[in-house]
Amino acid sequence: MKTLTNISRWTFGLVFIFSGFVKGIDPWGLEYKLADYLPSMGLGSLRFLAPAGSYLLPMAEFLIGAAMLLCVRIRLSSLLGLIFMAFFTPFTLYVAIKNPVTDCGCFGDALVITNWETFYKNILLSAMVLLVFIRRKNIQPVILGKWRYYRMAIITTIYIGFVTWSYRHDPVFDFRPYKVGVNIPKSMKIPEGEKADIYANSFFYRNKQTNKVQKFTDADYPWKDTVNWKFESMGEAVLVKKGYTPPIHDFQIRTAPGDDVTSFFFADDKPTFFLIAANLTKSSLKKQELINGMATWARFSGYKFVCLTSTTGARLEEFKNLAHPTYEFLFGDEVTLKTIVRGNPGLLYLRSGTIMGKWHYNDIPTIKEMASLVSNVTK
């Protein structure tokens, strides 16, 4: 029983440390996830809690996990772990049944698991922490004295440093599909040998003789028989079998009228710059002068420089009047743009569809630095 208790304590502690760390170094990502979660569950009025939750939830996980691993206040840490699981296990059961979102986000972008896998994982962790709590008096720490507390303080300080840095910059460790070095068009394709999702379609045709509408499937719909049947409508496709999902499957660049111009930017082997501003109404103007200057430099150098945003209409015009941009605007999905770079705005540097660099607005290089970077790649 002693061995099982220690294995449970180590496993629970490591899982909580990992979960808290990968979410903690990407606080913006967790905030976006919480902001999506709440409205999908009818709790849109609580979205104001998302920023605080993006800090407090992963920090609680990390500290509980570290305390369990180091045997610091084992009674308190196991009790807090038990309370934590007592809340989130029923919650993840609800999410698994109702499926309001497809990704729970419990391990950030580092490890994506299904809602049911999340629930089963929580059942196992609940059993582990319950065992530790029951046998807490029999647990002897490996490190005695105050050294446990010193190590806990050092670990906590390092963790807070990572979180603080990640709030004002792009995450230190990038687990997203848009990492530097990734070729976007290749990451959007299904590899040879892999199968795409299989859907069952339904078609509704009206019989010209009886005037009755009949439902057909992919196997028997009478599309060639125009003498007897007239097409009426198509039903919603139903997923039959899940296939391979490319790492990037939602990247699209559109013009204001809605034309897809994505491939136009992938075909160019010259540097292409995208200012990523998911929401211009919340976009920082801190580096606007630098950004305008860089756009002018890019244009005179023969490079493309455009802003990708989801903001349209009057709000876009308001931003133009305020920022006096020297670049054009194209449009993309807000969630996708938030995934590419956490800064609002951020800068993305592409070459033939490959991500050569990306920066939070606090880290955008100077024009001289960017010219040097581009020149070195060209050589």
N, C-alpha and C positions, 0 to 999 in steps of 0.2 A: 504493500500500500504506500510505503514511503517513496518508492521509485515512481509509482504512478502519480503521486501527488507532485513530485518535483517535475516530472515530464509535463504535467498539466500546467504547472506554474510557468515553466520556461516557454511552453508553446503559446499560452495565453499572453504572456508578456511580450514575446517576439512579434506575434500577430498584431497586438495593439501598438507596439512601437512602429512597426512597418506601416500600418494603416494611418497612424497619426502623422508620421513623417512625410509620406508621399502626398497626403492632403495638405499638410502644413506648409510645404514648400511651394504650393500652388494655391494660395488663398483665394485668388480671383476665380480659379476654376471651380472651387467648392462653392463660392458665393453664387456663381452662375447656376450650378447644379441645384442648390437650395432654392434659388429664385424660380427654377423650373418646377421643382418638386411641389412647392406650396400651392400654386394655383391649380395644378393638376389634381390636388386633393381637396379642392374647394377652400383652401386657406390663403387665398391671394392677399387678404388684408394683413397677413403676417409677414409679407415679403420684406418689411423693414428690419426683420430679425436676421436676414441672410448675412449681412456683413459681420455682425457679432458672432453668428453661428459659425462662419467660416474660420474664425480664430479659435473660439472656445471649444468646439467639438473636437477638432484634431489635437488641440493641446491637452484636453482631458484624456483622450485616448493615449497619447504619447506618455504623459506623466504617470498614468495608471500602469501602463505596460512597463515603464522603466522601474517604477517602485516595486512591482511584482517580481521583476527579474533580479533586482538587487536586494530584495527582502527588506525594503524600507517601509516601516509602518505596515507590515503585512496584513494586520487586522483591518486597518482603514482602507488600504489599497484593494484588498479582495472584496471588501464590502462595497466600495465604490464601483468596482468591476461588476459585481453582482447586480447592483442597481442599474448600471449602464445596460447590461444585457437584458434585465427584466423589462426595460422600456423598449429597446430596439428589436428584440426578438419578435414580440407580437407585431410591432410596426412593420418589420420586413415580411412577416406572414401576410399582412394586409397588402403590402406592395406586390408580393408575388401573386396573390389572387386577383387583385384589381388591375395590376400592371399599368399604373399611371405613367411610368417612365420605364424605358428598356434597360437602363443602366443605373444601378443604385449609387454608384460613385463611391463605394466604401473603401476602395483602394485607389481613388483618383483615376488618372489615366495610366498608371503603372500596370494595373492588372484589372481587366474588365471581366466580370463574371455575371451570370444571369441572376435575376431576382430570386429564383428558387434556390440556386446555389448559395446565394447570400443567406437565405433563411436556414438552410441546412448547416452552413458554416456557423451561424449564430447559435443553433441548437447545440452543436459540439462545444463551442466556447462557453456556453452557459453551464454545461455539465462540468467542464474543467474548472471554472472559477468557483462553482458551488463546492466542488471537492476541496479546493484550496481553502475556502472560507471555513468549511467544517473542520479541517485538519490544521488550521492555522497555528495552533499551539504546539504542533509537532514539527513545525518547519524551523530548521536551524540555518541561519544565514552563513554562507561560505566566507564572506568578508565581515569580520567583527569590528566593533568599535565605530568611531566616527567616520572611518574611511568610506562607508556606504553613503553617508550623507554628503560627503565631499564630492564623491563621484556623481551622485544625483544632482548636486548643484551645478557641476561642470556640464553634465549632459543637458540639463535644462537651459543653461546659458547658451550653449551651442545651438540648441533647437530654436530658441527665441531669435538668435542671430540669423539663422537660415530663413525663418518666417518673415522677419522684418525686411531682410534683403529682397525676398521674393515678392513682397507687396509693392516695392518701388522699382522692381526690375523684372525681367522675364525669369521664370523659375531656374534655379541653379542646375537641376537635373530635368531634362526635357523628355517626358514620356509620351508626348503628343505625336500624331502622325506627321506633323509639319516640322520635323527636325532639320537642322542644317545638314545638307548633303543629300536630302531626299529629292528624288525626281518626281514631281507631282503627276505628270501624265502617266508615267509607268506605274505609280502607286494607285492609279484610278482603274487600271486594267485587271481583268481576271486572268491569272496565269494559266498557261496551257496545261490541261489535265484537270483543272478545277472546274466545278460546275456552278452555274449561277442559280439563284432562287428559282424554284418551280412554282408557278401559279396556275390555278384553275380559273378559267374565264367562263362567263355565262353570256349568252347572246339572246336577245328577244326579237323575234321576227313575227310579222303579221301575215297570216294566210290570206291571200287575195281572194280566195273563193269563199271562205267562211267568215272573214274579217276578224278572226280570233288571233290573239297574241300567244305565241308558244315560246317556251324557254328551251335553249339548246346549249350544248357544251362545245369545247374545242373539237371534239371528235366527230360531231354530227351536224354542226350548224350549216344551213343550206345557202352558203354565200354565192354558189354558182347558179342556183335555181331562181333566177329573177322573174320567171314566168309565174310561179306559185307563191313566192315569198317576198316580202318587203322588209328590209332592216328597220327596226324601231329604236333599239337602244342596246347598250352594253352594261351588264351588271358589274359590281365591284369585284375586282380580282381577289381571290382567296389564296393565301400562301399554303401550299401543299407540303413543300419540303424546303428547308433552309439550305442555301448553298453558300459558296464562298463570298464573303463581303470584303472588297478591297479596303486597305487601310484608309484611303481617301476616296470617298464616294459622293461627296456633296459640294465639291468645289466648282463654282461656276461664276463667270464674269459676264454681266449683262449690260447692255446699253439702256438708256432711259425708256425707249420704246419696248424693250424686252428681248432684243436680239442677243443670242449667245455668241460672244466673241472670245471665248476662252482659248481656243486653239491658236488664234492670232498671236497671242502673247507667248505661247509655248514654242512657236516656230522660230522665233528670233534668237540668234546666238549672241546678240549684243546684250549688254546689261539692261535689265528691266527692273524698274523700281515701283513698288506698290506702297503707298501710304495706307495702312490698314486702320480705318476709323469706324468701328462697328456702329457707333451711335454718335453722330456729330453734335447732338445737343449736350452730350456729356464729355466731349473730346477736349483734352487739355490744349491750351494755346501757348503753353510754356516755351515750346521750341518752334513756334510758327514762323518766326523770322528765318531761322535756320532751314526749315522745311521749304519755305518759298525760295530761298536762295539755292537749295539743292535741286529743286525742280527746274529752275532756270538753268543751272549748270548742266543738268542732264539733257535738257532740250538742245542746248548749244553744242553738246558733245555727241549728239545723235542717238541718245538713249531715250527709252520710253519712261515716263514718270506720270502715274495716274493715282488717284485716290479711290480705294475700294470702300464703299460704305453701304449701309442699309437705309440710310436716311434719305428721304425724297421730299419733293414738294416745297411747301413754305419753310419748313425747318432747314432744308438744304440752302435755300436762298438767304435765310437769316445768317447761316454760317458764312456764306460767301461775302455778305456785307460786312461781317465782323472780322473775318480773317484775311480777306483780299487774296485768296489763293492764286498761285501762278500755275496751276495744274488743272487737268480735267477730272471729272468724276465719272466712275463706273460703279456698278452695283452688284452686291453679293448678299448671301444669307447672313443675318446677324450672328447666329450661333457659330457658323463656320468661321467668320472673321474673328470672333472672340477666341476661337480655338487656335487660330494661326499664331497670334501674338497677344499676350495679356494686356499690353499697354493700349490705351485709347487716347492718342493714336500710337501706332508702332510702324516700323519700316521693314519691308520685306524686299530682299535683293535676289532676283532670279536670273538665271542664264540658261537658255534652252529648256526651261521648265524645272531646272534644278535649283534648290534653295541654297544660295551661296552665303547668305547671312540674314539675320533678322534682329531687330533691336526694339526694346521698350523706348518710349519717348525720352526717358531720362538718360538713355545710352546712345542715342543717335549720333553717329560719327560726324565730325566736321566735314566740310566739303573737301578740304585738303586730304583728310584721312580717307574719305571715300574714294577720291581720285587715285590715291596711292593703292588702295585695296583693289580697285578695278584694274589698274595698270599692272599690278603684280600677277593677277589672274590671266590677263591678256598675254603676258610674256610666257 
